[in-house]
Amino acid sequence: MEIKLSIEQPNIKSLNKDNISMPNPVKVKESVLSLHSLELSIGEKLNIASLNISKIKTEIVNFGFDNKLEIDNKLIFEGKSLGTCNVFANQKTVDDCFSTITNYPELKDNGFAHQHVLPKGVDNKFNIKDFYNLMEAYSPPNISGGGNKYEQIVGAKLPDGKSYIDKFRDNLLKSDKKNLTPSDVIKLSLDATNGDYGLASLTAHNFLKNITYRGRQEGVKSLSKDEITIISKLGNLRQSDSNDKLGPWYHFFGVQTALAVTKSPIAVHSMVDIEHGIRDTTSQKIIKEVSSLANKLGINIKPAISQKDPEKANIDNYSIKLADKIFKNSLFNSQSEY
């Protein structure tokens, strides 16, 4: 409710009712302005003994600061903050990533189900249903130890008290590099997972998808200061002036995770083709019609409508090229995870 002063007082025009303190009449100090009457904008009268001006000034400043901070964070989330530039160079990005992987000192591919060190309470029984549920969900993966097996193995605490997600997050925060590339992020995730590329890909995918969907669905206020800092360190994978900075990032690692799980380039290509296929106009129309019919039958379906995104599709396709190159060079074993 807006309150207007009925007395002459320079630099004070209106106040928020919630900011006004109304103590019992006391001896007024220098920091307190005596007022006899305030006239409410709705015509009511409010008599008080004093008004704490220093408190009002502080809250006005904080209000402005909070709004500026939220605007700044939104620009960071969208990839539009000052100094952020494009770091995706198609085939060069593929070659840089491949070089980082092949030159990693202790590269290994034990696979999720073959880890010697598992989080407490997580066994080595994985299934394809959990994997596809993770990939297809239009929601943030659980990164705190819950969820399905492919969330638990990187989100649950290890014997040393930290999860792979925790270690990856720490590495991103410690990095002093600006505009991190996919190759940089692969290295940081390999460091967090003791050189296991499968775990590294899953860890990066789950963390990046989590902050992407929380930011989209709940707004930047839902993201922590550390998460905003991490987003600010990532370079843009897009060339265009899009608001979607993080989507291509988690997609890139989603493709790598699919290779680590299926060990099949055919399966990886199929998954990406399906993802791109449901974005065309005809598919979107069918999805809407099926959902509408289901709702009329009492089945509540809220389809996630994804628009065609050629730029993100291009990044997906180059991540496939990286997966193909990894497979052709037989870097890892061919045993699938299910």
C-alpha positions as CSV (number, residue, x, y, z in Angstrom):
1,M,0.0,0.0,0.0
2,E,1.5,3.4,-0.9
3,I,1.6,6.1,1.7
4,K,2.0,9.8,0.9
5,L,3.3,12.4,3.4
6,S,0.8,15.2,4.2
7,I,3.6,17.5,5.5
8,E,6.3,19.2,3.6
9,Q,9.5,17.3,3.7
10,P,12.1,17.5,1.0
11,N,13.4,14.3,-0.8
12,I,10.6,12.1,0.7
13,K,7.5,11.6,-1.5
14,S,6.1,8.2,-0.8
15,L,6.7,5.3,1.5
16,N,5.8,1.7,1.7
17,K,3.5,1.0,4.6
18,D,5.5,-2.1,5.5
19,N,8.7,0.0,6.0
20,I,7.1,2.2,8.6
21,S,7.8,1.6,12.3
22,M,5.1,2.8,14.7
23,P,6.5,2.7,18.3
24,N,4.7,4.2,21.3
25,P,5.4,7.9,21.7
26,V,8.9,8.4,22.9
27,K,11.5,11.1,23.1
28,V,12.7,11.6,19.5
29,K,16.4,11.3,18.7
30,E,18.3,13.0,15.8
31,S,17.9,10.0,13.5
32,V,14.1,10.0,13.8
33,L,11.8,12.4,12.1
34,S,8.7,13.5,14.1
35,L,5.5,13.4,12.1
36,H,2.0,14.2,13.2
37,S,0.1,12.6,10.4
38,L,0.4,10.5,7.3
39,E,-2.2,10.4,4.7
40,L,-2.8,7.1,3.0
41,S,-3.4,6.9,-0.7
42,I,-6.8,5.2,-0.1
43,G,-7.9,8.2,2.0
44,E,-7.3,6.7,5.5
45,K,-5.5,8.6,8.3
46,L,-2.7,7.2,10.3
47,N,-1.3,9.0,13.4
48,I,2.2,8.0,14.6
49,A,4.8,9.4,16.9
50,S,7.9,8.8,14.8
51,L,9.3,7.5,11.6
52,N,12.8,5.9,11.3
53,I,14.4,7.6,8.3
54,S,17.7,5.7,8.4
55,K,15.8,2.4,8.1
56,I,13.8,3.7,5.1
57,K,17.0,4.8,3.4
58,T,18.6,1.4,4.0
59,E,15.6,-0.5,2.6
60,I,15.4,1.7,-0.5
61,V,19.1,1.1,-1.2
62,N,18.7,-2.6,-0.7
63,F,15.6,-2.7,-2.9
64,G,17.6,-1.1,-5.7
65,F,20.6,-3.4,-5.1
66,D,18.5,-6.6,-5.1
67,N,16.8,-5.7,-8.4
68,K,20.1,-4.8,-10.1
69,L,21.6,-8.1,-8.8
70,E,18.7,-10.1,-10.3
71,I,19.0,-8.3,-13.6
72,D,22.8,-9.0,-13.7
73,N,22.3,-12.6,-12.8
74,K,19.6,-13.0,-15.6
75,L,22.1,-11.6,-18.1
76,I,24.7,-14.1,-16.9
77,F,22.2,-17.0,-17.1
78,E,21.3,-15.9,-20.7
79,G,24.9,-15.5,-21.8
80,K,24.7,-11.8,-22.3
81,S,27.0,-10.6,-19.5
82,L,29.9,-8.3,-20.4
83,G,33.0,-10.3,-21.5
84,T,31.2,-13.5,-22.4
85,C,32.1,-14.7,-25.9
86,N,31.5,-17.6,-28.2
87,V,33.8,-20.6,-27.7
88,F,32.3,-23.2,-30.0
89,A,34.3,-23.8,-33.2
90,N,32.6,-26.9,-34.7
91,Q,35.4,-29.3,-35.8
92,K,38.1,-27.5,-33.8
93,T,36.0,-28.0,-30.7
94,V,35.8,-31.7,-31.5
95,D,39.5,-32.0,-32.0
96,D,40.3,-30.0,-28.8
97,C,38.0,-32.3,-26.8
98,F,39.4,-35.4,-28.3
99,S,43.0,-34.2,-27.5
100,T,42.0,-33.5,-23.9
101,I,40.6,-36.9,-23.5
102,T,43.4,-38.9,-25.1
103,N,46.1,-36.9,-23.3
104,Y,44.6,-37.2,-19.9
105,P,47.2,-38.9,-17.7
106,E,45.1,-41.6,-16.0
107,L,42.2,-42.0,-18.4
108,K,40.0,-45.0,-17.8
109,D,36.6,-46.3,-18.5
110,N,35.6,-48.6,-15.7
111,G,32.0,-47.7,-16.5
112,F,29.3,-46.7,-13.9
113,A,28.5,-50.3,-13.0
114,H,32.1,-51.3,-12.6
115,Q,33.3,-48.6,-10.2
116,H,35.3,-49.8,-7.2
117,V,34.3,-46.7,-5.2
118,L,30.5,-46.3,-5.1
119,P,28.5,-43.8,-3.1
120,K,27.1,-45.3,0.1
121,G,23.8,-47.1,-0.6
122,V,24.2,-47.2,-4.4
123,D,24.7,-50.7,-5.9
124,N,26.0,-51.6,-9.3
125,K,22.7,-52.6,-10.9
126,F,21.8,-50.2,-13.7
127,N,19.0,-50.3,-16.2
128,I,18.1,-48.6,-19.5
129,K,14.8,-47.3,-18.2
130,D,16.5,-45.1,-15.6
131,F,18.8,-43.7,-18.3
132,Y,16.1,-42.8,-20.7
133,N,14.0,-41.2,-17.9
134,L,17.0,-39.0,-17.1
135,M,17.6,-38.0,-20.7
136,E,14.0,-37.4,-21.6
137,A,12.9,-35.5,-18.4
138,Y,11.9,-31.9,-18.8
139,S,13.0,-31.2,-15.2
140,P,16.2,-30.8,-13.3
141,P,18.1,-34.0,-12.4
142,N,18.5,-34.7,-8.7
143,I,22.1,-33.8,-7.8
144,S,21.8,-34.2,-4.0
145,G,22.0,-38.0,-3.8
146,G,18.3,-38.9,-4.6
147,G,16.6,-39.8,-7.9
148,N,17.3,-42.9,-10.0
149,K,20.6,-44.8,-10.3
150,Y,22.1,-42.4,-12.9
151,E,21.5,-39.5,-10.6
152,Q,22.6,-41.2,-7.4
153,I,26.0,-42.4,-8.6
154,V,27.2,-38.8,-9.3
155,G,25.0,-37.0,-6.7
156,A,25.4,-39.2,-3.6
157,K,28.3,-38.8,-1.2
158,L,31.4,-40.9,-1.6
159,P,33.4,-42.2,1.4
160,D,35.4,-39.0,1.5
161,G,32.2,-37.0,2.2
162,K,31.8,-35.4,-1.3
163,S,29.9,-36.5,-4.4
164,Y,31.3,-36.4,-7.9
165,I,28.9,-33.4,-8.5
166,D,30.5,-31.7,-5.4
167,K,34.0,-32.2,-6.8
168,F,33.1,-31.0,-10.2
169,R,31.4,-27.9,-8.8
170,D,34.5,-27.2,-6.7
171,N,36.7,-27.5,-9.7
172,L,34.6,-25.1,-11.8
173,L,34.7,-22.5,-8.9
174,K,38.5,-22.9,-8.5
175,S,39.2,-22.4,-12.2
176,D,40.5,-18.9,-12.9
177,K,39.8,-19.1,-16.6
178,K,37.0,-17.0,-18.2
179,N,35.0,-18.3,-21.1
180,L,35.5,-22.0,-20.4
181,T,35.3,-24.3,-23.5
182,P,33.8,-27.8,-23.7
183,S,37.4,-29.1,-23.6
184,D,38.1,-27.2,-20.4
185,V,34.9,-28.5,-18.8
186,I,35.8,-32.1,-19.8
187,K,39.2,-31.7,-18.1
188,L,37.6,-30.4,-14.9
189,S,35.1,-33.2,-14.8
190,L,37.8,-35.9,-15.5
191,D,39.7,-34.4,-12.5
192,A,36.6,-34.8,-10.4
193,T,35.9,-38.4,-11.4
194,N,39.5,-39.8,-11.3
195,G,39.8,-39.9,-15.0
196,D,36.6,-41.9,-15.7
197,Y,35.1,-40.5,-18.9
198,G,31.8,-42.1,-18.5
199,L,31.3,-40.6,-15.0
200,A,32.8,-37.3,-16.1
201,S,30.2,-37.0,-18.9
202,L,27.3,-37.9,-16.6
203,T,28.5,-35.6,-13.9
204,A,28.8,-32.6,-16.2
205,H,25.4,-33.4,-17.9
206,N,23.5,-33.8,-14.6
207,F,24.9,-30.6,-13.0
208,L,24.5,-28.5,-16.1
209,K,21.0,-29.7,-16.8
210,N,20.0,-29.1,-13.2
211,I,21.0,-25.5,-13.2
212,T,19.5,-25.0,-16.7
213,Y,16.0,-26.3,-15.7
214,R,16.0,-24.6,-12.3
215,G,16.9,-21.3,-13.9
216,R,14.2,-21.7,-16.6
217,Q,11.4,-23.0,-14.4
218,E,12.1,-21.2,-11.1
219,G,14.0,-18.2,-12.2
220,V,17.6,-17.1,-11.5
221,K,16.7,-16.4,-7.8
222,S,16.6,-20.2,-7.3
223,L,20.3,-20.4,-8.3
224,S,23.0,-20.0,-5.6
225,K,25.8,-17.4,-5.8
226,D,28.3,-20.2,-6.6
227,E,26.1,-21.5,-9.5
228,I,25.8,-18.0,-11.0
229,T,29.6,-17.7,-10.7
230,I,30.0,-21.0,-12.6
231,I,27.6,-19.9,-15.3
232,S,29.5,-16.7,-15.7
233,K,32.7,-18.7,-16.3
234,L,31.3,-20.7,-19.2
235,G,31.7,-19.4,-22.7
236,N,28.7,-19.3,-25.1
237,L,28.3,-22.2,-27.4
238,R,25.9,-20.3,-29.6
239,Q,26.7,-17.6,-32.1
240,S,23.3,-16.0,-32.0
241,D,21.8,-13.6,-29.5
242,S,19.8,-16.3,-27.8
243,N,18.6,-16.3,-24.2
244,D,19.4,-20.0,-23.9
245,K,23.1,-20.2,-22.9
246,L,23.0,-23.5,-20.9
247,G,20.8,-25.7,-23.1
248,P,23.6,-26.4,-25.6
249,W,26.0,-27.1,-22.8
250,Y,24.0,-29.9,-21.2
251,H,23.0,-31.3,-24.6
252,F,26.7,-31.6,-25.5
253,F,27.4,-33.7,-22.5
254,G,24.2,-35.6,-22.9
255,V,25.5,-37.0,-26.2
256,Q,28.7,-38.0,-24.5
257,T,26.8,-39.6,-21.6
258,A,24.7,-41.6,-24.2
259,L,27.9,-43.0,-25.7
260,A,29.3,-43.9,-22.3
261,V,26.1,-45.8,-21.4
262,T,25.2,-47.5,-24.6
263,K,28.7,-47.9,-26.2
264,S,26.8,-47.7,-29.5
265,P,27.2,-44.9,-32.0
266,I,23.9,-46.2,-33.6
267,A,22.0,-45.7,-30.4
268,V,23.6,-42.2,-29.9
269,H,22.6,-41.2,-33.4
270,S,19.1,-42.5,-32.9
271,M,18.6,-40.6,-29.7
272,V,19.7,-37.3,-31.2
273,D,17.6,-37.9,-34.3
274,I,14.5,-38.4,-32.2
275,E,15.4,-35.3,-30.2
276,H,15.6,-33.2,-33.4
277,G,12.7,-34.9,-35.0
278,I,10.2,-34.0,-32.3
279,R,11.1,-30.3,-32.8
280,D,9.7,-30.1,-36.3
281,T,6.4,-28.5,-37.0
282,T,4.5,-31.7,-38.0
283,S,5.7,-33.5,-34.8
284,Q,4.7,-30.6,-32.6
285,K,1.2,-30.6,-34.1
286,I,0.8,-34.3,-33.5
287,I,2.0,-33.9,-29.9
288,K,-0.5,-31.2,-29.3
289,E,-3.4,-33.1,-30.8
290,V,-2.6,-36.3,-28.9
291,S,-2.3,-34.4,-25.6
292,S,-5.6,-32.6,-26.3
293,L,-7.4,-35.9,-26.9
294,A,-5.8,-37.5,-23.8
295,N,-7.0,-34.5,-21.7
296,K,-10.5,-34.9,-23.0
297,L,-10.4,-38.5,-21.9
298,G,-9.4,-37.4,-18.4
299,I,-5.7,-38.1,-18.8
300,N,-3.8,-35.1,-17.7
301,I,-0.9,-34.5,-20.1
302,K,1.2,-31.3,-20.3
303,P,3.5,-31.7,-23.3
304,A,6.8,-30.0,-23.2
305,I,6.8,-28.2,-26.6
306,S,10.4,-27.6,-27.9
307,Q,10.8,-25.3,-30.8
308,K,13.1,-26.1,-33.7
309,D,16.6,-25.0,-32.8
310,P,19.1,-25.4,-35.7
311,E,21.9,-23.9,-33.7
312,K,21.5,-26.3,-30.8
313,A,21.1,-29.2,-33.3
314,N,24.4,-28.2,-34.9
315,I,26.1,-28.4,-31.5
316,D,24.5,-31.8,-30.9
317,N,25.8,-33.0,-34.2
318,Y,29.4,-32.0,-33.4
319,S,29.1,-33.8,-30.1
320,I,28.1,-36.8,-32.1
321,K,31.3,-36.4,-34.2
322,L,33.3,-36.5,-31.0
323,A,31.4,-39.6,-29.9
324,D,32.1,-41.3,-33.2
325,K,35.8,-40.3,-33.0
326,I,36.1,-41.8,-29.5
327,F,34.4,-45.0,-30.6
328,K,36.4,-45.4,-33.8
329,N,39.7,-45.0,-31.9
330,S,38.6,-47.6,-29.4
331,L,39.4,-45.4,-26.4
332,F,37.0,-47.3,-24.2
333,N,35.6,-50.8,-23.8
334,S,32.5,-51.8,-25.7
335,Q,30.5,-53.2,-22.8
336,S,27.2,-51.4,-22.4
337,E,25.9,-50.4,-19.0
338,Y,22.7,-52.4,-19.0
